[in-house]
Amino acid sequence: MSKYSRKLQKLYDTAPKVPTAVLVSLISQGQTDQEVDEYLDELAFLTETMGAKAVYRFTQKMEKPDIRTFVGSGKLEEIQAYIEHFETDMVIFDDDLSPSQMRNLENELKVKIYDRSMLILDIFLQRAQTAQAKTQVELARFQYLLPRLTRMWTHLERQRGGTATRGGAGEKEIETDRRDIRNKITLLKNKLRQIEKQGRTQRKGRSGIVRVALVGYTNVGKSTLMNLITKSKILAENKLFATVDSTVRKVVLDRVPFLLSDTVGFIRKLPTHLIESFKSTLDEIREADLLVHVVDISHPNFEDHIQVVEQTLREIDAGDKPVLLVFNKIDLVETMPSEDAMMSMTEIELEEADYKDFDGLSTAYEKKYGVKPVFMAASSGTKVEEFRKALTQEVKKQHLKIYPHYLEPETYNWEKDTE
């Protein structure tokens, strides 16, 4: 081996190893293969966001999960054989596991087990920056972890800074951990109450100005849109939950000021504890005068994403807000071809093509929301002026509710271009 090859090998040997994971999902009755693939793709994306690599996928058709190990005994043996042969670091399930299922799986597979909620909570813990977000995520994580403690559980080691001698083993160790977690939950709740009190005071100071909140499924481009409108430098990555902390910026369009907030993205099966702990942050949505619902129209499942966001908004009592729907990433999709072009295409080409009928979508959603949706691409700035104009009109409608005599009809031209 040459000197150069030995140097490369040394660098390879000392490079940090990326943890590997296998993904597990149950296929329920009525689910199509395409839906299963999309859900597992999302789970793989979550795994990558956490910092691990999904190396294999296991699926099983079952009417309901096995009460003991979630999957059947035969499938469990397959998973066990795979992780032993390839020395896999963890197994990630696309659903939530009960405490007993978590314990049984850890005992059988001898590796770290994640369910969907724990995976999302760990991602939030990595991404949280502000004291409020960190406190909220830690609280949700400890509340979820408390009934799931086992002797094999290693998540708490990061909180303790490693394994310490704490008197006793087995059940005594578990009880010690449980007592530690209960104490932490109490402290975090007290800390969060103080932070929420400060937050309420800050929000009261914003009365008298229109408040607009960006909402949408995770990774649809909300932060990119926020940067475009406010000329800020908020982190915008092609990762799920790039934004966990709520960010508020003051914007002025056509002489009318308003506050624009970028909020955490929603996702299907968002952990209940996380929603409960993030109630104070979600107040930015609940107390907003206008919601800008951003949709990634290039995603094949974008209509399901719209439904997930609308359902989550209803769960946090924000389902009755005025909405401006924004279909983002139009530069990544093809619109419906002309009739002449369609006539020259084969039936297979028409079936396989993922064309979007912008006119049809515009008509359908305008009827639903009462406001014509906007089609744009925030990353490239395509049709950004159309978005600014639509946003300005909707903000002015809300501004006139607060200050009905601020803008006189004879001095305001609704058709004027936005600044």
Steps between C-alpha positions, in 0.01 A plus 500: 500500500640839399556783747208691343270195527597450866416865572162462334434180694594674827260785423228247419560307822487813718197658327187500715273208414151591386249289698297260284132423536238268360147632454187306589145574392170315510282511188138552592206387292433736211851647486658501155863413428555864401373624836720253686806613302421867563458446875826305520677765291388757755619278786837460325519880463429537873772244573748693287401826671577339838847406372459129421481306173207277408650187344199267467122496522270236644125502440226263610130483422303465821148599604633630832841507669614205709431589863841372612754599231296710251603271209442127469750245633617402151566859398678564831736211424575652157580835659718336765694299239563814294624720784726222633652433157552864404562628854225760473484762777128560536149412386250777427124439487263723303241484779500552873582204721348427837739484799472120508565470125805725536632289788439169321662618177811624682529167681459302177709709258768632740527834314357847551132520407336818377133549428376790288432737789838443666675558167322833445563606860873432463510705178325787674749476787789531252342792316367710788698821552306728734450435871127463445530244220761299690284495814190399303674215319673370813168500684326311220787254476508422872121462513517252213802320644372453857277192444750347255804458724680165495840383620627515143386860443793731414328826405553648847877463478522819295313681777724356776824530302562126506432205726547581866495286811167570661455225752320179409426341164210357308168617633667738748682669213174536307328652804791743541463601136126540540546721806761706312264544207205599719717763668617628161140518375400710801795736451437532126130575553587777745761641262257484209232686697743786556598507131135490393421790734772706332370393160146613580636839608692530172196404293284757681750762388431403139130588517389758248701350215397226256663166573564247224625143556659269244369146542539180302635148488868469588754572223262690272713817484355721775840624620611572142183702448558679832852594393371623165239732649692625805854489355602297806747212522293235672635146462339338197612142427366209299435314824191429704448742790779737394304757702390411854512841664236759414650807329319835474597788271339836429409559133361805321319457167334796328528717814328239722711338775438147627678225690593183310586185696660179376375203702592134536386278216230240554524133412269199508487324837654800676559385861219605735746594776680728257180682402410543867846628595516736203168667580669827593698507174187406307337809651671684215260309275195515725532875551580582137256707293596323177658163418717452193476127430805398294472179296772311312311440177786288363436233763285215365306490827446876539121474536541263796748750649235773474258278692761429771563874549128580509439222754785625721367856480163375619667315787664821624179703454626695199285341230279804447773750406505681161740311272711599202603178327843506332603218268880510513769328287312532170839491326522129591175390332355493152167663426232342286604492132289656227221297340708458184794367703275261691358363175850401387580318828440131562267380778799369696676838477188677624457255791865512612542878473454698822337810353342766719190685384569844652175646367294217644675522838457877507126476439448221755694663783368849433153357548612334825686792660337798330841627392679418175814291572846607388738287292870580539854372558661670801850359442527651152275804559255389229172692525605653831335829401166321463544364850590842641194653336265231633655520848470879502132484412422248773705690760319823415165328549609405852653845559170667416329286765734651761507853355184536287570869425873473440472466122234706325342332193565801274874503582567129476529311174458125554654431160824688576814287475666417829822669586 
